């Protein structure tokens, strides 16, 4: 019988191909991760690691790798923080987090729900997985240097199931694994207190040089707590755009940008092309020409929202539409974020 993950694609990446000291910071960030939220959560791609001491990033929707001393220095027994996943300075998001710190152990696996942020239209979750006891019980697992663990949590906010989201898992140098996940929420009333339930009920483990070892653990690690985004909502800046542009006989209607301490969200609407072209998306550059990384997007047939990581010091952005590999820079729109 096929397991739940046999439909996943495979990607093999040799970290020895990358010369970290010879690439720019922008290239390193691109190598690290381009994280895509999707309308279905249980998809991922697999890859293998050559050097066991290097950080592993397994991305559910898209896979990337990144290795440098700064990242490795952060990976202690406490695991990676939300700031590390979102390219923020250490402690920059402290006042917006709800620190949980609850640990549940089942079947030799400890999961610690570390921290949660209720952002504008999304919930961000950082958990830590410890499988050291499981390794002691499983001689085969104990011998392997490469071990990958993935799990997609079920998320309920005020009893409502969050249907879409995506995330990454990152192995720390001490053998623990951080599970980072964002779920897309529709509510913008993030100032209230929410009753939140996060359930991990299926852990998938791969190990071995060619990831030939597979283990599926079905149990329940259930976390219940309250959280709010009241600190974030105080700092949200909404800028109306209300402009339309024409590309390849298709109209794109841009409505607004919302900027929180965590992210920039671009709201727009576009129909699919009649001739089967890719949907229109946007590159966003800051005033220095540096591209913001798109962390996720909503909308299957019509794009409704795209989420980008943004530095708090950015004052202006340029919205540049593209379709597949074709960029329409002449259609770009400049936005002053200080309005």
N, C-alpha and C positions, 0 to 999 in steps of 0.2 A: 504493500500500500504506500502510495506517495505521501510524504509529509507535506506540511503546509508551505514549505519554503522551496520545493523543487522547481517551482516555476520561475525562480529568481534568476536573473542574468548573472554571469560571472565576469569579473575583471581582475586580471593579474597585473600587478604593478611592482616593478623592481625598484626599491628606493635607491639602489646604487646608481641609478641613471641620473639622479638629481645632485647637482653640485650646489649646495645651499649657499656657500659664500660667494657664488658668482651670479646670483640672481637678485633682482630688485625686491623691495618690500611688497610692491604690488603683485609681482609674480608669485611670491611666497604665499601671499594671502589667497590668490587664486588657486594655487596648488592645495592649500589647506582644506578649503571647502567652498562649494557653492551649494547651499542647502535649499531644497525646493519643497515647500509644502504642497501636498496634493489632495485631491478630493477622496482618495482612498489611502488608508494608512499602512496596510500590510504589504508593502513592497520594499525591496531592498536589493542592492547589488553586493556581490561578494568579491573579496580580493584577498591576496596572500601577502604576508609580510616576510621580508628577508632577514632583517635585523630585529631581534626580539626586544632590544632596548629602545627602539624608536616608538614614538607615539603612534597609535593606530586610530584611524578615523574611518568608521564604517557608516556610510550614509544611506538611509533608507530609500531615498529617491535618486541620489546621485553620489558618486564616490570620488573623494579627493584625498591627497596625502600632503603632509607638511612635516618637516623635521628641522628644528634648530635648537640651540642651547637654551634660549629664553623659555620656550615651551616646556622643554624637559625639566627645567629648574622648578617650574610651577607644579609638576606632577608628584606630589608627596602623598602621604597616607590619607590626607583629607580629600584628595581628588581635585578635579578641575572645577573652577567656579563658573557661574553663568557668564561673568564678564569675559572669560577666556573664549567662550563660544561666540560671543557677540562683539569681539574686538574692542572691548571697553577697557579702561584703566582699572587696575585692582581697586576695589571698594567703590567704584563710581556708581554702582547700582544698589548699594547697601540699603539706602533708606526706602527703596521701592520693593524690597524682598520681604517675603514671609519665610522665616527660617523654621523648618519643621524639625529635622534631626531625629525622626522616629525610625527605628530599625525593626524589621520583621524577618524572622528566619524560618524557612521551610525547605525541606529536602536538601539540607546542607548548603543552602544559598541564603545569604543575608542581603536584603535590599534596604538601603537607607534613603528615605525621601529627604533630601538635603534642603532645597530651597525652591521657592515658587515665586513668579512674578505675574501679576495680573496686569497686562499691558492693554493698550487701546485695541480691542478686537482680537486679542490672543492671550492664551495662558502659556507661560514658559516654565518648564519643569526640569529640574536637575536632580538625578538620583545616582546613588553609588551602589554597585553590586560587588559583593565579596563571595567568591566561589572557592575559597581556600579549603573549607571543610569538604566540599564536594570532590575536590582534587584528591584529598586524603582517602576518600572512599572508592575512588575510581583509578585503578592503577594505570590504565591507558591515558586518562586525562592528566595524571600526575607526571607522566613522562614528556608531555608535549610542551614545547616552548611557545608555540603560537596558539592562542585561544581567543576566540571572538564570541561575544555574547550580545544578542539582540533581543529586544522585547518592545512591543508597541502597547502602551497602556490604554485602558479604557478610562475615559475621563467624564465625570458628571459634574455639572455646575448647577446648583439648586435643583438637582434631580434630572436635569436635561443632559442627554448624551451628546458629547462633542464628536461629530461624525468625521471631521477632516483634520489633518495635521501631518506632521512629519518630523524626523529627527535624526540624530547621529548617536553612535556609541563610540567611546574613546577609551582605549586601554591605557592605564597609568603604568609607570615603571615598577610599581610595587605589586602589580598583578590585579589590582582592582579595576573596575570598569565603570566609567561615567555614562549614564544614559541621559541624553539631552533630547527634549521633545517639546514641540509647540503645537497647541491645538487652537484652531480658528474659532473664535466666538463671534456671534453677531451683535451682542449687546454692547453699547457704548456707555452704559450707565455703570462705569467701573468704580464709582465712588462708594458704592454700597458694600456691605459685607456679604460674601458668598459662602454657602456651604459647598465644599468641594470634596469629591471622592475620586481617588486615583487608584486604579486596580491593575496590577501586573498579574496576569494569569497564564502566561505562556512565555517561557524563556527558551530561546533557541541557541544552542552552543555548537560552534564549529571549532575544530582543532586539527593540528597536523600541518606539515609543510604544504600539502596540497588541499588542506581543509577536507580531508577525507573522513574525519571523525564527525559524527552528527549525534546530538543528543537533544531531545525535546523534553522540557520539564513543565508539566501542567500542575499548577497549584495556585494558591491565591495569596498575594501580598496586597492587602487592602489598607489604604490610608484615608482617613477622614479628618478634615480640619476646616478652619475658616480663614479666608483671606480677602483682601480688598485691594483696589488700585487707587485709593483716595489720594495718595501722595503723587501718583503719576498724573491723575486727572487735573490737578492744579497747574500742571506745566504743559499741557497739551496746547499746541498752537495749530489752528485750522486756517488754511489759506484757500480761498475760493479761486478756481481757475476759470471755469465756464467758457472754455474755448473748444473749437472743433478744428480738426485738420483732415485733409483728404490724402489718402495713400492708396494707390493702385485701385481706384474706383471704390474705395471703402472709406466711410466716415468714422473717425474716432472722436468721441466726445469725452473730454477731460473735465471732471467736475471739481475736484479739490485735492489738496494735500493735507494730511494730518501728521504732525510731528510730536512724538512723545520723547521722553528721555531715553527710551529703548530703541525706537525705530521711526522711519518715515514710511507713510502709507500713501500710495497714489491711487486715487479712485478714478476709473474711466470705464468706458463701455465701447465695445466694438463687436460687430457681427463677424462670423467666419467668412472667409473668402469663398466665392462660388466655385472657383476652380481648384480648390483643395490646397491653397497656400497655408503656411503656418499662421497662427494668430499674431496680431500685432502686439509687441511688447516694447518696453522702454528701458534704454540705458539712462542712468542718471549720473551726471558729473557735477562735482562741486566747482567753486570759483577758480580752483587751481587745476582743473582738468582731470582730477582724480575720480575714477569711477566708483560709485557706491555699489555695494554688492547686493543683489536681489536675493533675499533670504526665502521668499515664498510668494505664491500667488494663488488667488482664488478664481474660480470660474472655469467651467468646462467648455462651454460653447461661446460664452461671452465673458471677456475678462472684466472683473468687477473691482479687484483690489490687488495691488502688488506691494510687497513689504520689502524695505531696504534697510540695511544697516547704515547709520549716519553718525558722524562725529559731532559732538555738541558744539564745536566751534564753527561749523559750516554756516555761512551766511547767505549764499546764493547757490542755486542748482540749475542745471540745464537738462530738460527732458528731451531725450533723443529717441524717436521711434525707430524700430527695426522689425523686419519680417525675415525670419530665418537668418541667412548670412548677409542680407542686404540692409544697410543702414541708411536712413533718410535724414541726414544731419541738417539739410536745408529746411526741414520741417520742425526743427527743434524749438522748444519754448523755454524762455528764461523765467525763473521764478525767484523773487526776492523774499527770503525767509524772515526778514526783519519786519515785514509788514504787520 
